[in-house]
Amino acid sequence: MQLREVRLVSDQGFRDGAPPALCAGVLQHLDQALRGSVRMAFEGRSRASGRPRAWLPAAWDARLVDFQLGDDAILVYSAPIFGDVAEEVYCQAEFWFMLFFSEWIAFDVVANVLEDANEVR
């Protein structure tokens, strides 16, 4: 498992707390982004088509383990390392060219997607 931080920035800050609607939206959309990005990385599509491989849900299983409120809101997540949950896939050398690094976690894939999208702008 590895930890990653998600930082939320607001003009109003978060010293007085975070609105429930904002929290719900961020958590829901982040979960969708993790699932879609991991599925795209390993299956070449972001939406479900049939039953996922047995280990795939473990690859996107990020858990909120801590948060800090201040000028920014910092959400701390723990997520499994791809090489640990998809070991059988990384052992197949012929598929290596299609995969992300075995030490990556779901957040690394999402960050990579966002970086690519930012370059297009």
Secondary structure, 3 states (H helix, E strand, C coil): CEEEEEEEECCCCCCCCCCHHHHHHHHHHHHHHHHHHHHHHHHCCCCCCCCCCCCHHHHCCCEEEEEEECCEEEEEEEECCHHHHCHHHHCCHHHHHHCCCCCCCHHHHHHHHHHHHHHHC
